[in-house]
Amino acid sequence: MNDSVLDQLLTHRSIRHFKKRALTTEQVKKLVSVAQHASTSTFSQQYSIISVTDPKTLKAIATITGHPWLLDSGHYFVVIADQYRNLQIAQKQGADPFILHTTDKFLASVFDAAIATENIMVAAESMGLGATIMGSILNDSMQMIELLNLPKLTFPLLGIAIGYPDDQPELKPRMPQSEMHFENRYQLPQDDAQLDRYNKLLAAYYQKRGTNRRTETFSHHIVAELGRPHQVRADLLDNIKSQGFLINQTGSKM
Protein backbone atom coordinates (compact mmCIF):
# COMPACT_ATOMS: atom_id res chain seq x y z
CA MET A 1 0.00 0.00 0.00
CA ASN A 2 1.49 3.32 -0.98
CA ASP A 3 1.55 6.43 1.18
CA SER A 4 -1.24 8.14 -0.75
CA VAL A 5 -3.68 5.32 0.06
CA LEU A 6 -2.61 5.34 3.70
CA ASP A 7 -3.03 9.10 3.89
CA GLN A 8 -6.51 8.85 2.38
CA LEU A 9 -7.59 6.17 4.85
CA LEU A 10 -6.18 8.06 7.82
CA THR A 11 -7.93 11.30 6.87
CA HIS A 12 -11.40 9.94 6.17
CA ARG A 13 -14.26 12.34 6.90
CA SER A 14 -18.00 11.89 6.56
CA ILE A 15 -19.36 14.46 4.11
CA ARG A 16 -22.88 15.83 4.63
CA HIS A 17 -22.73 19.00 2.55
CA PHE A 18 -22.60 18.49 -1.19
CA LYS A 19 -22.44 20.62 -4.30
CA LYS A 20 -25.53 20.15 -6.45
CA ARG A 21 -23.74 18.07 -9.06
CA ALA A 22 -24.80 14.58 -10.09
CA LEU A 23 -22.36 11.74 -10.57
CA THR A 24 -21.97 10.52 -14.12
CA THR A 25 -23.11 7.10 -15.27
CA GLU A 26 -19.47 6.08 -15.63
CA GLN A 27 -18.67 7.14 -12.08
CA VAL A 28 -21.57 5.11 -10.74
CA LYS A 29 -20.53 2.05 -12.77
CA LYS A 30 -16.97 2.38 -11.49
CA LEU A 31 -18.12 2.54 -7.86
CA VAL A 32 -20.33 -0.52 -8.32
CA SER A 33 -17.45 -2.36 -9.99
CA VAL A 34 -15.19 -1.54 -7.05
CA ALA A 35 -17.85 -2.90 -4.69
CA GLN A 36 -18.01 -6.11 -6.73
CA HIS A 37 -14.29 -6.66 -6.27
CA ALA A 38 -14.49 -6.53 -2.47
CA SER A 39 -13.93 -9.65 -0.41
CA THR A 40 -17.05 -11.82 -0.13
CA SER A 41 -17.80 -14.75 2.17
CA THR A 42 -17.32 -18.09 0.34
CA PHE A 43 -17.52 -16.09 -2.92
CA SER A 44 -21.31 -16.23 -2.59
CA GLN A 45 -21.67 -12.48 -3.29
CA GLN A 46 -24.57 -12.18 -0.87
CA TYR A 47 -25.53 -8.54 -1.34
CA SER A 48 -27.01 -6.20 -3.94
CA ILE A 49 -26.85 -2.46 -4.52
CA ILE A 50 -29.77 -0.23 -5.50
CA SER A 51 -29.19 3.20 -7.02
CA VAL A 52 -32.05 5.39 -5.85
CA THR A 53 -32.74 8.06 -8.47
CA ASP A 54 -36.50 8.59 -8.15
CA PRO A 55 -37.09 11.95 -6.40
CA LYS A 56 -40.14 10.70 -4.48
CA THR A 57 -38.25 7.70 -3.16
CA LEU A 58 -35.31 9.88 -2.18
CA LYS A 59 -37.63 12.24 -0.30
CA ALA A 60 -39.15 9.29 1.52
CA ILE A 61 -35.70 8.05 2.51
CA ALA A 62 -34.78 11.54 3.68
CA THR A 63 -37.82 11.46 5.95
CA ILE A 64 -36.99 7.97 7.26
CA THR A 65 -33.40 8.89 8.04
CA GLY A 66 -34.13 12.41 9.29
CA HIS A 67 -31.34 13.69 7.05
CA PRO A 68 -32.68 15.90 4.24
CA TRP A 69 -29.15 16.78 3.15
CA LEU A 70 -28.98 13.45 1.29
CA LEU A 71 -31.19 15.07 -1.36
CA ASP A 72 -28.25 17.30 -2.32
CA SER A 73 -25.84 14.43 -2.86
CA GLY A 74 -24.71 13.45 -6.33
CA HIS A 75 -25.92 9.86 -5.99
CA TYR A 76 -27.58 7.60 -3.43
CA PHE A 77 -26.98 3.88 -2.99
CA VAL A 78 -28.77 1.43 -0.73
CA VAL A 79 -26.81 -1.73 0.04
CA ILE A 80 -28.94 -4.85 0.55
CA ALA A 81 -28.29 -8.16 2.29
CA ASP A 82 -29.35 -10.55 -0.46
CA GLN A 83 -29.89 -14.29 -0.34
CA TYR A 84 -32.87 -14.11 -2.72
CA ARG A 85 -30.66 -14.36 -5.81
CA ASN A 86 -28.97 -17.48 -4.45
CA LEU A 87 -32.40 -18.87 -3.55
CA GLN A 88 -33.39 -18.66 -7.22
CA ILE A 89 -30.23 -20.52 -8.20
CA ALA A 90 -30.84 -23.21 -5.57
CA GLN A 91 -34.44 -23.75 -6.68
CA LYS A 92 -33.47 -24.01 -10.34
CA GLN A 93 -30.77 -26.55 -9.48
CA GLY A 94 -33.06 -28.57 -7.19
CA ALA A 95 -30.88 -27.90 -4.13
CA ASP A 96 -32.17 -27.55 -0.57
CA PRO A 97 -32.20 -23.76 0.10
CA PHE A 98 -32.77 -24.01 3.88
CA ILE A 99 -29.32 -22.73 4.83
CA LEU A 100 -30.02 -19.42 3.08
CA HIS A 101 -32.61 -18.64 5.80
CA THR A 102 -30.23 -19.18 8.72
CA THR A 103 -28.58 -16.68 11.04
CA ASP A 104 -25.21 -17.74 9.64
CA LYS A 105 -26.15 -16.77 6.09
CA PHE A 106 -27.83 -13.55 7.23
CA LEU A 107 -24.61 -12.53 8.94
CA ALA A 108 -22.63 -13.50 5.83
CA SER A 109 -24.85 -11.15 3.82
CA VAL A 110 -24.25 -8.39 6.36
CA PHE A 111 -20.49 -8.91 6.17
CA ASP A 112 -20.48 -8.90 2.36
CA ALA A 113 -22.58 -5.75 2.24
CA ALA A 114 -20.46 -3.92 4.80
CA ILE A 115 -17.18 -4.76 3.07
CA ALA A 116 -18.58 -3.70 -0.31
CA THR A 117 -19.80 -0.45 1.25
CA GLU A 118 -16.34 0.38 2.56
CA ASN A 119 -14.85 -0.32 -0.88
CA ILE A 120 -17.28 2.21 -2.34
CA MET A 121 -16.26 4.77 0.27
CA VAL A 122 -12.55 4.36 -0.36
CA ALA A 123 -13.03 4.47 -4.12
CA ALA A 124 -15.26 7.55 -3.93
CA GLU A 125 -12.68 9.47 -1.91
CA SER A 126 -9.94 8.45 -4.35
CA MET A 127 -12.10 10.00 -7.12
CA GLY A 128 -12.28 13.33 -5.30
CA LEU A 129 -15.77 12.63 -3.97
CA GLY A 130 -17.07 12.53 -0.41
CA ALA A 131 -19.70 10.34 1.21
CA THR A 132 -21.54 9.31 4.35
CA ILE A 133 -22.65 5.81 5.26
CA MET A 134 -26.20 5.93 6.63
CA GLY A 135 -27.44 3.24 8.99
CA SER A 136 -30.41 5.51 9.64
CA ILE A 137 -32.35 3.85 6.81
CA LEU A 138 -33.15 1.26 9.49
CA ASN A 139 -35.31 3.80 11.32
CA ASP A 140 -38.18 2.31 9.32
CA SER A 141 -36.92 -0.88 7.72
CA MET A 142 -40.37 -2.04 6.61
CA GLN A 143 -40.98 1.18 4.72
CA MET A 144 -37.58 0.80 3.08
CA ILE A 145 -38.52 -2.75 2.07
CA GLU A 146 -41.75 -1.46 0.52
CA LEU A 147 -40.11 1.53 -1.17
CA LEU A 148 -37.48 -0.66 -2.82
CA ASN A 149 -39.81 -3.60 -3.57
CA LEU A 150 -37.51 -6.01 -1.74
CA PRO A 151 -38.40 -9.71 -1.94
CA LYS A 152 -38.01 -12.27 0.84
CA LEU A 153 -34.43 -13.09 1.84
CA THR A 154 -33.31 -9.52 1.28
CA PHE A 155 -32.91 -6.73 3.81
CA PRO A 156 -31.82 -3.07 3.54
CA LEU A 157 -28.68 -2.43 5.58
CA LEU A 158 -26.95 0.81 4.64
CA GLY A 159 -27.47 3.92 2.59
CA ILE A 160 -24.56 5.78 1.01
CA ALA A 161 -24.87 9.45 0.05
CA ILE A 162 -22.05 10.34 -2.36
CA GLY A 163 -21.17 13.56 -4.09
CA TYR A 164 -18.81 16.48 -4.51
CA PRO A 165 -17.93 17.89 -1.08
CA ASP A 166 -19.08 21.43 -0.33
CA ASP A 167 -17.08 21.59 2.89
CA GLN A 168 -14.11 19.92 4.56
CA PRO A 169 -14.97 18.96 8.13
CA GLU A 170 -12.25 18.80 10.75
CA LEU A 171 -10.79 15.35 11.31
CA LYS A 172 -12.54 13.74 14.28
CA PRO A 173 -10.08 12.16 16.73
CA ARG A 174 -10.36 8.43 17.30
CA MET A 175 -9.92 6.68 20.64
CA PRO A 176 -6.46 5.50 21.75
CA GLN A 177 -5.47 2.12 20.35
CA SER A 178 -5.01 0.83 23.91
CA GLU A 179 -8.80 1.06 24.28
CA MET A 180 -9.58 -1.09 21.25
CA HIS A 181 -6.49 -3.08 20.18
CA PHE A 182 -5.43 -5.98 22.41
CA GLU A 183 -2.96 -8.85 22.15
CA ASN A 184 -4.09 -12.47 22.45
CA ARG A 185 -7.11 -11.72 24.65
CA TYR A 186 -9.63 -8.99 25.41
CA GLN A 187 -8.29 -6.68 28.10
CA LEU A 188 -9.23 -3.06 28.65
CA PRO A 189 -6.67 -0.83 30.41
CA GLN A 190 -6.71 -1.16 34.19
CA ASP A 191 -7.21 2.57 34.72
CA ASP A 192 -9.22 5.26 32.95
CA ALA A 193 -6.30 7.56 32.19
CA GLN A 194 -6.36 6.98 28.42
CA LEU A 195 -10.14 7.30 28.27
CA ASP A 196 -10.03 10.48 30.34
CA ARG A 197 -7.48 12.00 27.96
CA TYR A 198 -9.61 10.97 24.98
CA ASN A 199 -12.70 12.52 26.57
CA LYS A 200 -10.83 15.82 26.91
CA LEU A 201 -9.47 15.58 23.37
CA LEU A 202 -12.90 14.95 21.88
CA ALA A 203 -14.49 17.71 23.98
CA ALA A 204 -11.88 20.14 22.66
CA TYR A 205 -12.57 19.01 19.09
CA TYR A 206 -16.32 19.63 19.45
CA GLN A 207 -15.69 23.08 20.91
CA LYS A 208 -13.29 24.17 18.17
CA ARG A 209 -14.80 22.73 15.02
CA GLY A 210 -16.34 25.06 12.48
CA THR A 211 -19.94 23.79 12.55
CA ASN A 212 -22.28 22.10 15.04
CA ARG A 213 -20.16 22.92 18.08
CA ARG A 214 -21.28 21.24 21.27
CA THR A 215 -20.15 20.21 24.72
CA GLU A 216 -19.66 16.46 24.64
CA THR A 217 -17.13 13.79 25.54
CA PHE A 218 -16.99 10.23 24.25
CA SER A 219 -18.39 8.97 27.56
CA HIS A 220 -21.26 11.47 27.33
CA HIS A 221 -21.95 10.29 23.78
CA ILE A 222 -22.17 6.63 24.80
CA VAL A 223 -24.49 7.43 27.71
CA ALA A 224 -26.68 9.53 25.38
CA GLU A 225 -26.90 6.60 22.96
CA LEU A 226 -28.04 4.37 25.83
CA GLY A 227 -30.73 6.91 26.66
CA ARG A 228 -32.39 6.80 23.26
CA PRO A 229 -36.06 5.75 23.38
CA HIS A 230 -36.34 1.97 23.61
CA GLN A 231 -38.91 1.90 20.83
CA VAL A 232 -36.36 3.16 18.28
CA ARG A 233 -35.97 0.34 15.75
CA ALA A 234 -37.72 -1.98 18.20
CA ASP A 235 -39.26 -3.87 15.28
CA LEU A 236 -35.93 -4.59 13.60
CA LEU A 237 -35.62 -8.23 14.67
CA ASP A 238 -39.21 -8.98 13.71
CA ASN A 239 -38.72 -7.33 10.33
CA ILE A 240 -35.59 -9.35 9.64
CA LYS A 241 -37.48 -12.54 10.50
CA SER A 242 -40.45 -11.49 8.34
CA GLN A 243 -38.05 -11.34 5.38
CA GLY A 244 -37.26 -15.03 5.89
CA PHE A 245 -34.01 -14.80 7.85
CA LEU A 246 -32.93 -16.16 11.27
CA ILE A 247 -34.48 -19.61 11.07
CA ASN A 248 -32.85 -22.24 13.29
CA GLN A 249 -31.96 -25.77 12.34
CA THR A 250 -35.35 -27.23 13.28
CA GLY A 251 -37.01 -24.99 10.71
CA SER A 252 -38.79 -22.70 13.18
CA LYS A 253 -38.02 -19.00 13.57
CA MET A 254 -35.70 -18.09 16.42
Contacts in CASP RR format, 6 or more apart in sequence:
PFRMAT RR
TARGET T0000
AUTHOR 0000-0000-0000
METHOD contacts of the structure
MODEL  1
MNDSVLDQLLTHRSIRHFKKRALTTEQVKKLVSVAQHASTSTFSQQYSII
SVTDPKTLKAIATITGHPWLLDSGHYFVVIADQYRNLQIAQKQGADPFIL
HTTDKFLASVFDAAIATENIMVAAESMGLGATIMGSILNDSMQMIELLNL
PKLTFPLLGIAIGYPDDQPELKPRMPQSEMHFENRYQLPQDDAQLDRYNK
LLAAYYQKRGTNRRTETFSHHIVAELGRPHQVRADLLDNIKSQGFLINQT
GSKM
5 126 0 8 1.000
8 122 0 8 1.000
8 125 0 8 1.000
8 126 0 8 1.000
9 122 0 8 1.000
11 171 0 8 1.000
12 121 0 8 1.000
12 125 0 8 1.000
13 130 0 8 1.000
13 168 0 8 1.000
13 169 0 8 1.000
13 171 0 8 1.000
13 172 0 8 1.000
14 131 0 8 1.000
14 132 0 8 1.000
14 133 0 8 1.000
14 169 0 8 1.000
15 130 0 8 1.000
15 131 0 8 1.000
15 132 0 8 1.000
15 163 0 8 1.000
15 165 0 8 1.000
15 167 0 8 1.000
15 169 0 8 1.000
16 67 0 8 1.000
16 69 0 8 1.000
16 132 0 8 1.000
16 161 0 8 1.000
17 69 0 8 1.000
17 72 0 8 1.000
17 165 0 8 1.000
17 166 0 8 1.000
17 167 0 8 1.000
18 69 0 8 1.000
18 72 0 8 1.000
18 73 0 8 1.000
18 74 0 8 1.000
18 130 0 8 1.000
18 161 0 8 1.000
18 163 0 8 1.000
18 164 0 8 1.000
18 165 0 8 1.000
18 166 0 8 1.000
19 72 0 8 1.000
19 163 0 8 1.000
19 164 0 8 1.000
19 165 0 8 1.000
19 166 0 8 1.000
20 72 0 8 1.000
20 74 0 8 1.000
21 74 0 8 1.000
21 163 0 8 1.000
21 164 0 8 1.000
22 74 0 8 1.000
22 75 0 8 1.000
23 31 0 8 1.000
23 74 0 8 1.000
23 75 0 8 1.000
23 129 0 8 1.000
23 162 0 8 1.000
23 163 0 8 1.000
27 75 0 8 1.000
27 127 0 8 1.000
27 129 0 8 1.000
28 51 0 8 1.000
28 75 0 8 1.000
30 123 0 8 1.000
30 127 0 8 1.000
31 77 0 8 1.000
31 120 0 8 1.000
31 123 0 8 1.000
31 124 0 8 1.000
31 162 0 8 1.000
32 49 0 8 1.000
32 120 0 8 1.000
34 119 0 8 1.000
34 120 0 8 1.000
34 122 0 8 1.000
34 123 0 8 1.000
35 49 0 8 1.000
35 116 0 8 1.000
35 117 0 8 1.000
35 119 0 8 1.000
35 120 0 8 1.000
36 45 0 8 1.000
36 116 0 8 1.000
37 119 0 8 1.000
38 112 0 8 1.000
38 115 0 8 1.000
38 116 0 8 1.000
38 118 0 8 1.000
38 119 0 8 1.000
39 115 0 8 1.000
40 46 0 8 1.000
40 47 0 8 1.000
40 112 0 8 1.000
40 115 0 8 1.000
40 116 0 8 1.000
41 108 0 8 1.000
41 111 0 8 1.000
41 112 0 8 1.000
42 108 0 8 1.000
44 86 0 8 1.000
44 108 0 8 1.000
44 112 0 8 1.000
45 112 0 8 1.000
46 81 0 8 1.000
46 82 0 8 1.000
46 83 0 8 1.000
46 86 0 8 1.000
46 105 0 8 1.000
46 108 0 8 1.000
46 109 0 8 1.000
46 112 0 8 1.000
46 113 0 8 1.000
47 79 0 8 1.000
47 80 0 8 1.000
47 81 0 8 1.000
47 82 0 8 1.000
47 109 0 8 1.000
47 112 0 8 1.000
47 113 0 8 1.000
47 116 0 8 1.000
47 157 0 8 1.000
48 79 0 8 1.000
48 80 0 8 1.000
48 82 0 8 1.000
48 85 0 8 1.000
48 154 0 8 1.000
49 77 0 8 1.000
49 78 0 8 1.000
49 79 0 8 1.000
49 80 0 8 1.000
49 116 0 8 1.000
50 77 0 8 1.000
50 78 0 8 1.000
50 80 0 8 1.000
50 148 0 8 1.000
51 75 0 8 1.000
51 76 0 8 1.000
51 77 0 8 1.000
52 58 0 8 1.000
52 61 0 8 1.000
52 76 0 8 1.000
52 77 0 8 1.000
52 78 0 8 1.000
52 148 0 8 1.000
53 76 0 8 1.000
57 147 0 8 1.000
57 148 0 8 1.000
58 70 0 8 1.000
58 71 0 8 1.000
58 76 0 8 1.000
59 71 0 8 1.000
60 143 0 8 1.000
60 147 0 8 1.000
61 70 0 8 1.000
61 76 0 8 1.000
61 78 0 8 1.000
61 137 0 8 1.000
61 144 0 8 1.000
61 147 0 8 1.000
62 68 0 8 1.000
62 70 0 8 1.000
62 71 0 8 1.000
64 136 0 8 1.000
64 137 0 8 1.000
64 139 0 8 1.000
64 140 0 8 1.000
64 143 0 8 1.000
64 144 0 8 1.000
65 134 0 8 1.000
65 135 0 8 1.000
65 136 0 8 1.000
65 137 0 8 1.000
65 139 0 8 1.000
66 136 0 8 1.000
66 139 0 8 1.000
67 134 0 8 1.000
67 136 0 8 1.000
67 161 0 8 1.000
69 161 0 8 1.000
70 76 0 8 1.000
70 134 0 8 1.000
70 161 0 8 1.000
73 131 0 8 1.000
73 161 0 8 1.000
73 162 0 8 1.000
73 163 0 8 1.000
74 161 0 8 1.000
74 162 0 8 1.000
74 163 0 8 1.000
74 164 0 8 1.000
75 161 0 8 1.000
75 162 0 8 1.000
75 163 0 8 1.000
76 159 0 8 1.000
76 160 0 8 1.000
76 161 0 8 1.000
76 162 0 8 1.000
77 120 0 8 1.000
77 159 0 8 1.000
77 160 0 8 1.000
77 162 0 8 1.000
78 137 0 8 1.000
78 144 0 8 1.000
78 148 0 8 1.000
78 156 0 8 1.000
78 158 0 8 1.000
78 159 0 8 1.000
78 160 0 8 1.000
79 113 0 8 1.000
79 116 0 8 1.000
79 117 0 8 1.000
79 156 0 8 1.000
79 157 0 8 1.000
79 158 0 8 1.000
79 159 0 8 1.000
79 160 0 8 1.000
80 113 0 8 1.000
80 148 0 8 1.000
80 150 0 8 1.000
80 154 0 8 1.000
80 155 0 8 1.000
80 156 0 8 1.000
80 157 0 8 1.000
81 106 0 8 1.000
81 109 0 8 1.000
81 110 0 8 1.000
81 112 0 8 1.000
81 113 0 8 1.000
81 154 0 8 1.000
81 155 0 8 1.000
81 156 0 8 1.000
81 157 0 8 1.000
81 245 0 8 1.000
82 109 0 8 1.000
82 153 0 8 1.000
82 154 0 8 1.000
83 100 0 8 1.000
83 101 0 8 1.000
83 105 0 8 1.000
83 106 0 8 1.000
83 109 0 8 1.000
83 153 0 8 1.000
83 154 0 8 1.000
83 245 0 8 1.000
84 151 0 8 1.000
84 152 0 8 1.000
84 153 0 8 1.000
84 154 0 8 1.000
86 97 0 8 1.000
86 100 0 8 1.000
87 97 0 8 1.000
87 100 0 8 1.000
87 152 0 8 1.000
87 153 0 8 1.000
90 96 0 8 1.000
90 97 0 8 1.000
90 100 0 8 1.000
91 97 0 8 1.000
98 247 0 8 1.000
98 251 0 8 1.000
99 105 0 8 1.000
100 153 0 8 1.000
101 153 0 8 1.000
101 244 0 8 1.000
101 245 0 8 1.000
101 246 0 8 1.000
101 247 0 8 1.000
101 251 0 8 1.000
102 245 0 8 1.000
102 246 0 8 1.000
102 247 0 8 1.000
102 248 0 8 1.000
102 249 0 8 1.000
103 245 0 8 1.000
103 246 0 8 1.000
103 248 0 8 1.000
103 254 0 8 1.000
105 245 0 8 1.000
106 155 0 8 1.000
106 240 0 8 1.000
106 245 0 8 1.000
106 246 0 8 1.000
109 155 0 8 1.000
110 157 0 8 1.000
113 157 0 8 1.000
113 158 0 8 1.000
114 157 0 8 1.000
114 158 0 8 1.000
117 133 0 8 1.000
117 158 0 8 1.000
117 159 0 8 1.000
117 160 0 8 1.000
120 131 0 8 1.000
120 160 0 8 1.000
120 162 0 8 1.000
121 131 0 8 1.000
121 133 0 8 1.000
121 160 0 8 1.000
124 130 0 8 1.000
124 131 0 8 1.000
124 162 0 8 1.000
124 163 0 8 1.000
125 131 0 8 1.000
128 164 0 8 1.000
128 165 0 8 1.000
129 162 0 8 1.000
129 163 0 8 1.000
129 164 0 8 1.000
129 165 0 8 1.000
130 162 0 8 1.000
130 163 0 8 1.000
130 164 0 8 1.000
130 165 0 8 1.000
131 160 0 8 1.000
131 161 0 8 1.000
131 162 0 8 1.000
131 163 0 8 1.000
132 160 0 8 1.000
132 161 0 8 1.000
133 158 0 8 1.000
133 159 0 8 1.000
133 160 0 8 1.000
134 158 0 8 1.000
134 159 0 8 1.000
134 160 0 8 1.000
134 161 0 8 1.000
135 157 0 8 1.000
135 158 0 8 1.000
135 159 0 8 1.000
137 144 0 8 1.000
137 156 0 8 1.000
137 157 0 8 1.000
137 158 0 8 1.000
137 159 0 8 1.000
138 144 0 8 1.000
138 156 0 8 1.000
138 157 0 8 1.000
138 233 0 8 1.000
138 236 0 8 1.000
139 232 0 8 1.000
139 233 0 8 1.000
141 155 0 8 1.000
141 156 0 8 1.000
141 233 0 8 1.000
141 235 0 8 1.000
141 236 0 8 1.000
141 239 0 8 1.000
141 240 0 8 1.000
142 235 0 8 1.000
142 239 0 8 1.000
144 150 0 8 1.000
144 156 0 8 1.000
145 154 0 8 1.000
145 155 0 8 1.000
145 156 0 8 1.000
145 239 0 8 1.000
145 243 0 8 1.000
148 156 0 8 1.000
150 156 0 8 1.000
150 243 0 8 1.000
152 243 0 8 1.000
152 244 0 8 1.000
153 243 0 8 1.000
153 244 0 8 1.000
153 245 0 8 1.000
154 243 0 8 1.000
155 239 0 8 1.000
155 240 0 8 1.000
155 243 0 8 1.000
155 245 0 8 1.000
167 211 0 8 1.000
169 209 0 8 1.000
169 211 0 8 1.000
170 205 0 8 1.000
170 208 0 8 1.000
170 209 0 8 1.000
170 210 0 8 1.000
172 202 0 8 1.000
172 205 0 8 1.000
173 198 0 8 1.000
173 201 0 8 1.000
173 202 0 8 1.000
173 205 0 8 1.000
175 195 0 8 1.000
175 198 0 8 1.000
175 218 0 8 1.000
176 194 0 8 1.000
176 195 0 8 1.000
176 197 0 8 1.000
176 198 0 8 1.000
178 189 0 8 1.000
178 194 0 8 1.000
179 188 0 8 1.000
179 189 0 8 1.000
179 194 0 8 1.000
179 195 0 8 1.000
179 198 0 8 1.000
189 195 0 8 1.000
195 218 0 8 1.000
195 219 0 8 1.000
198 218 0 8 1.000
199 217 0 8 1.000
199 218 0 8 1.000
199 219 0 8 1.000
199 220 0 8 1.000
200 217 0 8 1.000
202 216 0 8 1.000
202 217 0 8 1.000
202 218 0 8 1.000
202 221 0 8 1.000
203 215 0 8 1.000
203 216 0 8 1.000
203 217 0 8 1.000
206 213 0 8 1.000
206 214 0 8 1.000
206 215 0 8 1.000
206 216 0 8 1.000
207 213 0 8 1.000
207 215 0 8 1.000
216 224 0 8 1.000
237 246 0 8 1.000
240 246 0 8 1.000
241 253 0 8 1.000
241 254 0 8 1.000
246 253 0 8 1.000
246 254 0 8 1.000
247 253 0 8 1.000
247 254 0 8 1.000
248 254 0 8 1.000
END
